[in-house]
Amino acid sequence: MSVLIKEDDFYDLAMEYFSRAHKDGCLHSEVFFDPQGHVERGISVDVVVQGFDRACKDANAKFGTTNKLIMCLLRHLPAASGIETIDSTAKYFENGTIHGLGLDSAEKPFPPELFTECYGLIKSKFPQVGLTAHAGEEGDHTYVSNSLDLLNVSRIDHGVNSKNDEQLMKRLAEGRIMLSMCPLSNVKLQVVKDVSELPIALFLENDVPFSINSDDPAYFGGYILDNYIEVHTRFGFSLDQWRKIAINGIEGSWCDEDRKKELKAHVEEVCNKYASILN
């Protein structure tokens, strides 16, 4: 991280990711970044955001993709630091450069209730901003339900331990609250020993919407296609099951309705193509 100093450094980092994701067939990404870690090193938040934003725009133009930024707060830092970070990036939330707010880093011992003021501030000042939070990976299922109830998030990152509460799974299914699952990261961080142990099939059977994602691939390994391949290798889902997973991911995304229609049409086109081959 120490080599990231100038705006061009953040631009290059993001473009490297977007290029790799494009090679993997990714058409839309919603990318997390943690400005607090850079601000602590004396890097201006404007340098970070403007470098990433320029990369998003160039990747969209170059690859025909759509890419959005989600700013995360580091939960091991005080909520006051989160408030300062939100205040310093307010103009980027207002103009749509930053599309969402998240909460990451170690869940324990930093439960969601510590950050109600941060999320309340965003909700009151920028109601258009999407809200999500890492929950139920290291923490138990109550971290998921408390994130929904106290932070008013519309999505959950990871959410693996939602499997341990039937009522919570029902709530996720009925509310169409998407879990952004990161299978290879869960193995790397020893949440499970193998991808086959993840409740992916259970969530699918119970109509809990989820998407398949990479998580810090430069650190943990496992870019987006690697995660899809690993899930298919372990679970062997049918074409119809993969169609459902893909459509749920699109529905749970924060792209606009026109883009969702484009992406869903592409899913149907690909599924129809391979259905004819498989038949």
Backbone as numpy.savetxt, mean C-alpha at the origin, in Angstrom:
# Nx Ny Nz CAx CAy CAz Cx Cy Cz
20.43 4.69 2.88 19.60 5.89 2.88 20.47 7.14 2.88
21.68 7.02 3.38 22.54 8.20 3.53 22.92 8.83 2.20
22.80 8.08 1.10 23.18 8.62 -0.22 22.06 9.46 -0.82
20.88 9.45 -0.22 19.75 10.24 -0.72 19.83 11.63 -0.12
20.29 12.58 -0.93 20.54 13.93 -0.44 19.82 14.99 -1.28
19.97 14.89 -2.60 19.41 15.88 -3.50 18.09 15.40 -4.10
17.35 16.34 -4.67 16.08 15.99 -5.30 16.28 14.92 -6.37
17.35 15.02 -7.13 17.62 14.04 -8.17 17.84 12.64 -7.60
18.36 12.56 -6.39 18.57 11.25 -5.76 17.23 10.56 -5.51
16.28 11.32 -5.02 14.95 10.75 -4.77 14.24 10.45 -6.09
14.46 11.28 -7.07 13.92 11.03 -8.40 14.47 9.72 -8.96
15.79 9.56 -8.89 16.42 8.36 -9.44 15.95 7.10 -8.72
15.82 7.19 -7.40 15.34 6.05 -6.62 13.95 5.63 -7.07
13.06 6.61 -7.22 11.69 6.31 -7.61 11.62 5.79 -9.04
12.38 6.39 -9.95 12.35 5.94 -11.34 12.88 4.52 -11.48
13.86 4.17 -10.67 14.37 2.80 -10.68 13.26 1.82 -10.30
12.49 2.19 -9.28 11.37 1.35 -8.88 10.31 1.29 -9.97
9.91 2.44 -10.51 8.86 2.46 -11.52 9.27 1.68 -12.76
10.53 1.75 -13.12 11.01 1.00 -14.29 10.90 -0.49 -14.05
11.30 -0.93 -12.86 11.21 -2.35 -12.53 9.76 -2.80 -12.46
8.91 -2.00 -11.84 7.49 -2.35 -11.74 6.86 -2.44 -13.12
7.25 -1.54 -14.01 6.73 -1.57 -15.38 7.14 -2.86 -16.08
8.38 -3.28 -15.90 8.84 -4.54 -16.50 8.04 -5.73 -15.96
7.60 -5.61 -14.71 6.80 -6.67 -14.10 5.33 -6.61 -14.51
4.96 -5.62 -15.33 3.58 -5.53 -15.81 2.66 -4.72 -14.92
3.22 -3.95 -14.00 2.39 -3.14 -13.10 1.88 -1.90 -13.83
0.57 -1.69 -13.79 -0.06 -0.57 -14.49 -0.43 0.59 -13.57
-0.55 0.31 -12.30 -0.91 1.36 -11.33 -0.22 1.05 -10.01
0.41 2.04 -9.42 1.06 1.83 -8.12 0.74 2.98 -7.18
0.69 2.65 -5.92 0.49 3.63 -4.86 1.63 3.43 -3.87
2.58 4.35 -3.91 3.89 4.14 -3.32 4.02 4.87 -1.98
4.46 4.14 -0.98 4.67 4.70 0.34 6.05 5.35 0.45
6.12 6.43 1.20 7.41 7.02 1.53 7.35 7.61 2.93
8.50 7.66 3.60 8.61 8.11 4.99 9.48 9.35 5.08
8.91 10.54 5.03 9.74 11.75 5.03 10.47 12.01 6.35
9.91 11.54 7.46 10.50 11.87 8.75 11.94 11.38 8.88
12.21 10.19 8.33 13.56 9.65 8.40 14.57 10.50 7.66
14.12 11.17 6.61 15.01 12.05 5.85 15.13 13.42 6.50
14.03 13.93 7.02 14.06 15.23 7.71 15.00 15.16 8.91
15.01 14.02 9.59 15.91 13.85 10.73 17.38 13.92 10.31
17.64 13.65 9.02 19.01 13.72 8.50 19.34 15.11 7.96
18.39 16.02 8.08 18.62 17.37 7.60 18.21 17.62 6.17
17.44 16.68 5.59 16.96 16.83 4.22 15.59 17.50 4.25
15.41 18.51 3.44 14.13 19.21 3.38 13.03 18.29 2.86
11.86 18.38 3.46 10.74 17.57 3.00 10.39 17.91 1.55
10.63 19.15 1.13 10.35 19.54 -0.25 11.26 18.79 -1.23
12.50 18.57 -0.85 13.43 17.82 -1.69 12.90 16.40 -1.90
12.42 15.79 -0.83 11.90 14.42 -0.90 10.67 14.35 -1.79
9.68 15.17 -1.48 8.40 15.10 -2.18 8.54 15.49 -3.64
9.28 16.54 -3.92 9.40 17.00 -5.30 10.17 16.02 -6.17
11.16 15.35 -5.59 11.87 14.32 -6.34 10.96 13.16 -6.69
10.19 12.70 -5.71 9.27 11.59 -5.95 8.15 11.99 -6.91
7.63 13.19 -6.75 6.53 13.64 -7.61 6.98 13.74 -9.06
8.16 14.25 -9.28 8.68 14.36 -10.65 8.83 12.97 -11.27
9.27 12.01 -10.48 9.40 10.64 -10.97 8.03 10.05 -11.31
7.04 10.29 -10.46 5.68 9.80 -10.75 5.20 10.31 -12.10
5.36 11.59 -12.33 4.88 12.20 -13.57 5.65 11.68 -14.78
6.96 11.54 -14.65 7.76 11.04 -15.77 7.45 9.57 -16.05
7.23 8.78 -15.00 6.89 7.37 -15.20 5.52 7.24 -15.86
4.58 8.07 -15.45 3.26 8.05 -16.09 3.37 8.33 -17.58
4.19 9.33 -17.93 4.35 9.71 -19.33 5.12 8.66 -20.12
6.15 8.10 -19.51 7.02 7.16 -20.21 6.39 5.79 -20.38
5.69 5.32 -19.34 5.20 3.94 -19.34 3.69 3.83 -19.52
2.98 4.95 -19.51 1.53 4.90 -19.61 0.87 4.35 -18.36
1.55 4.49 -17.22 1.02 4.00 -15.95 0.41 5.14 -15.16
-0.17 4.81 -14.03 -0.58 5.82 -13.05 0.10 5.47 -11.74
0.63 6.50 -11.09 1.37 6.30 -9.84 1.00 7.40 -8.85
0.78 7.01 -7.62 0.38 7.96 -6.58 1.28 7.80 -5.36
1.38 8.87 -4.58 2.22 8.88 -3.38 1.37 8.81 -2.11
1.78 7.95 -1.20 1.17 7.86 0.12 2.25 8.18 1.14
2.06 9.25 1.88 3.03 9.63 2.90 2.73 8.88 4.19
3.74 8.21 4.72 3.56 7.47 5.96 4.23 8.18 7.13
3.61 8.05 8.28 4.20 8.50 9.53 4.87 7.31 10.21
6.02 7.55 10.80 6.75 6.51 11.51 6.20 6.40 12.93
5.66 5.25 13.25 4.93 5.15 14.52 5.86 5.09 15.73
7.16 4.86 15.53 8.06 4.89 16.68 8.45 6.32 17.06
8.06 7.29 16.22 8.27 8.70 16.55 7.01 9.28 17.20
7.15 10.31 18.03 5.98 10.87 18.72 4.94 11.41 17.74
3.70 11.41 18.18 2.62 11.95 17.35 2.87 13.41 17.02
3.54 14.13 17.92 3.85 15.55 17.65 4.72 15.70 16.41
5.61 14.74 16.20 6.43 14.75 14.98 5.55 14.52 13.76
4.54 13.66 13.91 3.61 13.42 12.82 2.83 14.68 12.47
2.39 15.41 13.48 1.67 16.66 13.25 2.56 17.65 12.50
3.80 17.77 12.93 4.74 18.67 12.26 4.93 18.27 10.80
5.02 16.97 10.56 5.21 16.48 9.19 4.00 16.78 8.33
2.82 16.59 8.87 1.60 16.91 8.13 1.54 18.41 7.83
1.87 19.23 8.81 1.86 20.68 8.60 2.86 21.09 7.51
4.03 20.47 7.51 5.07 20.86 6.55 4.77 20.37 5.13
3.86 19.42 5.00 3.51 18.89 3.68 2.08 19.26 3.27
1.46 20.16 4.00 0.05 20.50 3.77 -0.22 20.90 2.32
0.69 21.66 1.73 0.46 22.12 0.35 0.41 20.96 -0.63
1.12 19.88 -0.31 1.14 18.73 -1.22 -0.13 17.88 -1.09
-0.70 17.86 0.10 -2.01 17.22 0.25 -3.08 18.06 -0.46
-2.97 19.36 -0.32 -3.97 20.26 -0.89 -3.99 20.19 -2.41
-2.81 20.12 -3.04 -2.77 20.12 -4.51 -2.78 18.73 -5.13
-2.88 17.69 -4.29 -3.01 16.34 -4.81 -1.70 15.64 -5.11
-0.58 16.27 -4.81 0.71 15.60 -5.01 0.82 14.37 -4.12
0.42 14.51 -2.87 0.34 13.37 -1.95 -1.12 12.95 -1.88
-1.36 11.69 -2.17 -2.73 11.21 -2.34 -3.29 10.53 -1.09
-2.38 10.06 -0.22 -2.85 9.32 0.94 -1.93 9.48 2.13
-2.45 9.10 3.30 -1.67 9.09 4.54 -1.67 7.68 5.10
-0.48 7.22 5.52 -0.35 5.91 6.12 0.44 5.96 7.41
0.57 4.81 8.03 1.27 4.68 9.31 2.06 3.39 9.26
3.40 3.49 9.39 4.21 2.28 9.28 5.27 2.23 10.37
6.24 1.36 10.20 7.25 1.02 11.20 6.62 0.03 12.20
7.35 -0.30 13.25 6.93 -1.36 14.18 5.58 -1.04 14.83
4.67 -2.02 14.78 3.35 -1.82 15.40 3.44 -1.77 16.93
4.28 -2.62 17.50 4.41 -2.70 18.95 5.65 -1.97 19.41
5.56 -1.17 20.46 4.37 -0.88 21.28 3.75 0.46 20.92
3.34 0.59 19.67 2.82 1.87 19.18 1.45 1.66 18.53
0.41 1.46 19.34 -0.92 1.16 18.81 -1.53 2.35 18.08
-2.56 2.11 17.31 -3.16 3.18 16.50 -3.68 4.36 17.30
-4.11 4.12 18.54 -4.70 5.21 19.31 -3.73 6.35 19.59
-2.43 6.10 19.44 -1.44 7.16 19.63 -1.50 8.22 18.53
-2.16 7.89 17.42 -2.09 8.76 16.24 -3.45 9.30 15.81
-4.40 9.29 16.75 -5.74 9.79 16.41 -5.70 11.27 16.03
-4.86 12.05 16.69 -4.78 13.48 16.38 -4.24 13.71 14.97
-3.24 12.92 14.59 -2.66 13.05 13.24 -3.70 12.76 12.17
-4.42 11.67 12.35 -5.42 11.29 11.35 -6.61 12.24 11.38
-6.96 12.69 12.57 -8.05 13.66 12.67 -7.73 14.96 11.96
-6.47 15.38 12.04 -6.04 16.60 11.37 -6.18 16.48 9.86
-5.72 15.36 9.32 -5.84 15.14 7.87 -7.31 15.08 7.47
-8.10 14.35 8.25 -9.52 14.18 7.91 -10.24 15.52 7.88
-9.89 16.41 8.81 -10.59 17.69 8.89 -10.12 18.68 7.83
-8.82 18.67 7.53 -8.27 19.66 6.60 -8.31 19.19 5.15
-8.14 17.87 4.95 -8.05 17.34 3.59 -8.90 16.07 3.48
-10.21 16.22 3.49 -11.09 15.05 3.50 -10.98 14.18 2.26
-10.37 14.71 1.19 -10.22 13.93 -0.03 -9.08 12.93 0.05
-8.23 13.04 1.05 -7.03 12.21 1.15 -7.39 10.81 1.65
-6.87 9.78 0.99 -7.09 8.41 1.42 -6.33 8.10 2.69
-6.92 7.28 3.55 -6.30 6.94 4.83 -6.10 5.43 4.93
-4.89 5.05 5.32 -4.58 3.64 5.54 -3.63 3.54 6.71
-3.34 2.32 7.17 -2.39 2.12 8.26 -1.92 0.68 8.26
-0.65 0.48 8.57 -0.14 -0.87 8.81 -0.79 -1.38 10.10
-1.38 -2.56 10.03 -2.04 -3.11 11.22 -2.22 -4.61 11.04
-2.13 -5.34 12.16 -2.41 -6.77 12.11 -1.33 -7.59 11.45
-0.13 -7.06 11.38 1.01 -7.86 10.91 1.77 -8.36 12.14
2.29 -7.43 12.89 2.93 -7.74 14.18 1.90 -7.68 15.30
1.02 -6.69 15.23 -0.03 -6.56 16.23 -1.17 -7.54 15.98
-1.99 -7.77 17.00 -3.10 -8.70 16.84 -4.25 -8.03 16.08
-5.37 -8.76 15.98 -6.48 -8.28 15.15 -7.08 -6.98 15.68
-6.89 -6.68 16.98 -7.45 -5.43 17.50 -6.75 -4.21 16.91
-5.52 -4.37 16.45 -4.84 -3.26 15.79 -5.57 -2.89 14.49
-6.16 -3.90 13.85 -6.93 -3.65 12.63 -8.23 -2.94 12.98
-9.00 -3.50 13.90 -10.29 -2.90 14.24 -10.12 -1.50 14.84
-9.08 -1.31 15.65 -8.85 0.02 16.23 -8.40 1.03 15.18
-7.68 0.58 14.18 -7.31 1.49 13.08 -8.55 1.94 12.33
-9.50 1.02 12.15 -10.75 1.37 11.48 -11.58 2.33 12.33
-11.67 2.03 13.62 -12.55 2.80 14.50 -11.96 4.13 14.94
-10.66 4.16 15.21 -10.04 5.35 15.80 -9.36 6.25 14.77
-8.85 5.65 13.70 -8.16 6.44 12.68 -9.03 6.67 11.45
-10.16 5.98 11.38 -11.10 6.12 10.25 -10.45 5.80 8.91
-9.58 4.79 8.91 -8.94 4.40 7.65 -9.95 3.65 6.78
-9.72 3.70 5.48 -10.57 2.96 4.54 -9.87 1.74 3.98
-8.59 1.59 4.34 -7.80 0.43 3.93 -6.90 0.01 5.08
-6.40 -1.21 5.00 -5.45 -1.73 5.98 -4.27 -2.33 5.24
-3.07 -2.00 5.69 -1.87 -2.61 5.11 -1.50 -3.85 5.93
-1.28 -4.93 5.24 -0.99 -6.25 5.81 -2.28 -6.88 6.33
-2.64 -6.65 7.58 -3.91 -7.17 8.10 -3.96 -8.67 8.29
-2.80 -9.32 8.33 -2.74 -10.78 8.37 -3.54 -11.34 9.54
-3.43 -10.73 10.70 -4.07 -11.29 11.90 -5.57 -11.03 11.97
-6.13 -10.42 10.95 -7.59 -10.33 10.84 -8.20 -11.72 10.78
-7.40 -12.70 10.39 -7.86 -14.09 10.29 -8.37 -14.63 11.62
-7.94 -14.02 12.72 -8.25 -14.56 14.04 -9.57 -14.04 14.61
-10.32 -13.28 13.84 -11.59 -12.75 14.33 -12.62 -12.81 13.21
-13.58 -13.70 13.35 -14.57 -13.89 12.29 -15.41 -12.64 12.06
-15.75 -11.95 13.12 -16.56 -10.73 12.97 -15.78 -9.64 12.24
-14.49 -9.58 12.49 -13.66 -8.60 11.78 -13.59 -8.94 10.30
-13.41 -10.22 9.99 -13.37 -10.61 8.58 -14.70 -10.27 7.90
-15.79 -10.50 8.61 -17.11 -10.16 8.06 -17.21 -8.66 7.83
-16.70 -7.87 8.76 -16.72 -6.42 8.62 -15.90 -5.97 7.42
-14.73 -6.55 7.24 -13.89 -6.21 6.09 -14.58 -6.56 4.78
-15.21 -7.74 4.76 -15.89 -8.19 3.55 -17.09 -7.29 3.22
-17.93 -7.05 4.21 -19.14 -6.27 3.97 -18.82 -4.81 3.67
-17.77 -4.28 4.30 -17.40 -2.88 4.08 -16.49 -2.67 2.90
-16.10 -3.78 2.24 -15.17 -3.72 1.10 -13.91 -2.95 1.50
-13.39 -3.30 2.66 -12.17 -2.69 3.19 -11.00 -3.56 2.76
-10.18 -3.03 1.88 -9.12 -3.84 1.28 -7.90 -3.95 2.19
-7.32 -5.15 2.20 -6.03 -5.38 2.83 -4.97 -5.37 1.74
-3.94 -4.57 1.92 -2.82 -4.62 0.97 -1.78 -5.58 1.53
-1.78 -6.80 1.02 -0.94 -7.87 1.54 0.41 -7.90 0.83
1.44 -8.23 1.59 2.82 -8.24 1.09 3.46 -9.58 1.45
3.20 -10.62 0.68 3.57 -11.99 1.08 5.06 -12.20 1.35
5.92 -11.78 0.43 7.35 -12.05 0.62 7.93 -11.25 1.77
7.43 -10.07 1.98 7.85 -9.27 3.13 7.46 -9.96 4.43
6.27 -10.57 4.47 5.83 -11.27 5.67 6.76 -12.43 6.02
7.30 -13.07 5.00 8.27 -14.15 5.25 9.60 -13.56 5.72
10.05 -12.52 5.04 11.33 -11.90 5.38 11.34 -11.38 6.81
10.21 -10.84 7.25 10.11 -10.27 8.60 9.63 -11.30 9.62
9.53 -12.57 9.18 9.22 -13.70 10.05 7.83 -13.63 10.68
6.91 -13.00 9.95 5.51 -13.07 10.35 5.02 -14.50 10.16
5.45 -15.11 9.07 5.22 -16.53 8.78 6.53 -17.10 8.24
6.63 -18.43 8.27 7.83 -19.07 7.74 7.75 -19.27 6.24
6.53 -19.37 5.72 6.34 -19.63 4.30 5.06 -18.94 3.84
5.04 -18.51 2.60 3.86 -17.82 2.05 2.60 -18.68 2.17
2.77 -19.99 2.12 1.61 -20.89 2.22 0.89 -20.78 3.55
1.56 -20.22 4.57 0.95 -20.06 5.89 0.08 -18.81 6.00
0.16 -17.93 5.02 -0.65 -16.71 5.05 -2.11 -17.03 4.78
-3.04 -16.26 5.35 -4.47 -16.55 5.20 -5.06 -16.03 3.88
-4.30 -16.13 2.83 -4.74 -15.59 1.54 -5.97 -16.34 1.03
-5.91 -17.68 1.07 -7.06 -18.47 0.62 -8.26 -18.26 1.53
-8.02 -18.15 2.83 -9.11 -17.91 3.78 -9.80 -16.59 3.48
-9.02 -15.55 3.23 -9.61 -14.25 2.90 -10.42 -14.33 1.60
-9.88 -15.04 0.63 -10.58 -15.17 -0.66 -11.91 -15.90 -0.47
-11.89 -16.96 0.31 -13.11 -17.74 0.56 -14.16 -16.92 1.31
-13.70 -16.01 2.17 -14.62 -15.21 2.98 -14.90 -13.84 2.37
-14.49 -13.66 1.12 -14.76 -12.44 0.36 -14.14 -11.20 0.99
-13.03 -11.39 1.72 -12.28 -10.25 2.25 -11.39 -9.72 1.13
-11.60 -8.48 0.68 -10.82 -7.99 -0.46 -9.37 -7.72 -0.07
-8.47 -8.10 -0.95 -7.05 -7.83 -0.72 -6.35 -7.64 -2.06
-5.20 -7.00 -2.00 -4.33 -6.88 -3.17 -2.99 -7.51 -2.82
-2.23 -7.88 -3.86 -0.89 -8.44 -3.69 0.12 -7.33 -3.99
1.09 -7.15 -3.10 2.02 -6.03 -3.22 3.44 -6.43 -2.88
4.38 -5.60 -3.31 5.74 -5.68 -2.80 5.86 -4.75 -1.60
6.91 -4.93 -0.82 7.11 -4.12 0.38 8.61 -3.88 0.53
9.03 -2.64 0.35 10.46 -2.31 0.44 11.31 -3.31 -0.34
11.02 -3.52 -1.63 11.72 -4.57 -2.36 13.23 -4.38 -2.45
13.69 -3.13 -2.41 15.13 -2.89 -2.46 15.82 -3.42 -1.20
15.09 -3.46 -0.09 15.64 -3.99 1.16 15.35 -5.48 1.32
14.08 -5.85 1.13 13.65 -7.20 1.44 13.72 -8.15 0.25
13.91 -7.62 -0.97 13.81 -8.46 -2.14 12.34 -8.71 -2.46
12.07 -9.25 -3.64 10.70 -9.58 -3.96 9.91 -8.43 -4.51
10.11 -8.12 -5.79 9.33 -7.09 -6.45 7.93 -7.63 -6.74
7.10 -6.83 -7.38 5.68 -7.15 -7.46 5.41 -8.49 -8.14
6.08 -8.75 -9.27 5.83 -10.01 -9.97 6.30 -11.20 -9.15
7.39 -11.04 -8.42 7.88 -12.12 -7.55 6.81 -12.52 -6.54
6.09 -11.54 -6.01 5.04 -11.83 -5.04 3.89 -12.59 -5.69
3.50 -12.18 -6.88 2.42 -12.88 -7.58 2.81 -14.32 -7.89
4.03 -14.51 -8.35 4.49 -15.85 -8.69 4.51 -16.74 -7.45
4.99 -16.19 -6.35 5.08 -16.98 -5.11 3.69 -17.37 -4.62
2.74 -16.45 -4.68 1.38 -16.76 -4.26 0.78 -17.85 -5.14
0.98 -17.73 -6.45 0.42 -18.75 -7.34 1.09 -20.10 -7.13
2.39 -20.09 -6.91 3.12 -21.34 -6.67 2.59 -22.04 -5.43
2.30 -21.27 -4.40 1.85 -21.86 -3.13 0.37 -22.23 -3.13
-0.47 -21.45 -3.82 -1.91 -21.66 -3.71 -2.56 -22.19 -4.99
-1.92 -21.99 -6.14 -2.46 -22.52 -7.39 -3.86 -22.04 -7.71
-4.11 -20.75 -7.55 -5.45 -20.22 -7.79 -5.86 -20.38 -9.25
-7.16 -20.52 -9.46 -7.72 -20.62 -10.81 -7.74 -19.25 -11.47
-8.03 -19.24 -12.76 -8.14 -17.98 -13.49 -9.24 -17.11 -12.90
-10.37 -17.71 -12.55 -11.47 -16.93 -11.96 -11.08 -16.35 -10.61
-10.32 -17.10 -9.84 -9.87 -16.58 -8.55 -8.91 -15.41 -8.73
-8.02 -15.53 -9.71 -7.09 -14.43 -9.98 -7.84 -13.21 -10.52
-8.88 -13.44 -11.30 -9.69 -12.32 -11.78 -10.29 -11.58 -10.58
-10.82 -12.34 -9.63 -11.42 -11.73 -8.44 -10.38 -10.94 -7.64
-9.19 -11.49 -7.47 -8.13 -10.80 -6.73 -7.76 -9.49 -7.44
-7.61 -9.57 -8.76 -7.23 -8.38 -9.53 -8.31 -7.30 -9.47
-9.56 -7.70 -9.64 -10.66 -6.73 -9.61 -10.79 -6.10 -8.22
-10.64 -6.92 -7.18 -10.70 -6.38 -5.82 -9.59 -5.36 -5.58
-8.40 -5.63 -6.11 -7.29 -4.70 -5.97 -7.58 -3.37 -6.65
-8.19 -3.44 -7.80 -8.54 -2.21 -8.53 -9.62 -1.44 -7.78
-10.64 -2.16 -7.32 -11.73 -1.49 -6.60 -11.23 -0.83 -5.32
-10.23 -1.44 -4.69 -9.71 -0.89 -3.45 -8.65 0.17 -3.63
-8.26 0.40 -4.86 -7.23 1.41 -5.13 -7.82 2.81 -5.00
-6.93 3.79 -5.06 -7.36 5.19 -4.96 -7.23 5.92 -6.29
-7.25 5.18 -7.39 -7.29 5.87 -8.68 -8.74 6.25 -8.98
-8.93 7.15 -9.93 -10.28 7.65 -10.19 -11.10 6.60 -10.94
-12.40 6.85 -11.05 -13.31 5.85 -11.60 -13.00 5.54 -13.06
-12.61 6.53 -13.83 -12.27 6.27 -15.23 -11.07 5.33 -15.33
-10.07 5.55 -14.50 -8.89 4.68 -14.51 -9.26 3.28 -14.04
-10.13 3.19 -13.05 -10.57 1.87 -12.59 -11.25 1.10 -13.72
-12.07 1.80 -14.50 -12.74 1.14 -15.63 -11.72 0.64 -16.64
-10.70 1.45 -16.92 -9.65 1.03 -17.85 -8.93 -0.21 -17.35
-8.58 -0.21 -16.08 -7.83 -1.33 -15.52 -8.69 -2.59 -15.47
-9.96 -2.45 -15.12 -10.83 -3.63 -15.08 -11.06 -4.19 -16.47
-11.16 -3.31 -17.45 -11.30 -3.78 -18.84 -10.06 -4.55 -19.27
-8.89 -4.09 -18.82 -7.65 -4.79 -19.15 -7.61 -6.17 -18.49
-8.07 -6.25 -17.25 -8.13 -7.55 -16.57 -9.02 -8.51 -17.34
-10.19 -8.05 -17.77 -11.10 -8.92 -18.52 -10.48 -9.35 -19.84
-9.78 -8.44 -20.49 -9.13 -8.77 -21.76 -8.08 -9.87 -21.57
-7.27 -9.73 -20.53 -6.23 -10.72 -20.26 -6.85 -12.05 -19.86
-7.87 -12.01 -18.99 -8.52 -13.25 -18.56 -9.18 -13.97 -19.72
-9.83 -13.23 -20.60 -10.46 -13.85 -21.77 -9.42 -14.48 -22.69
-8.29 -13.81 -22.82 -7.21 -14.34 -23.65 -6.72 -15.68 -23.12
-6.48 -15.74 -21.82 -5.93 -16.96 -21.25 -6.99 -18.03 -21.04
-8.24 -17.62 -20.91 -9.32 -18.61 -20.84 -9.38 -19.42 -22.12
-9.20 -18.75 -23.26 -9.24 -19.45 -24.55 -8.05 -20.39 -24.69
-6.91 -19.99 -24.12 -5.73 -20.86 -24.18 -5.90 -22.07 -23.28
-6.42 -21.83 -22.07 -6.57 -22.92 -21.10 -7.65 -23.90 -21.52
-8.64 -23.39 -22.25 -9.71 -24.28 -22.71 -9.34 -25.00 -23.99
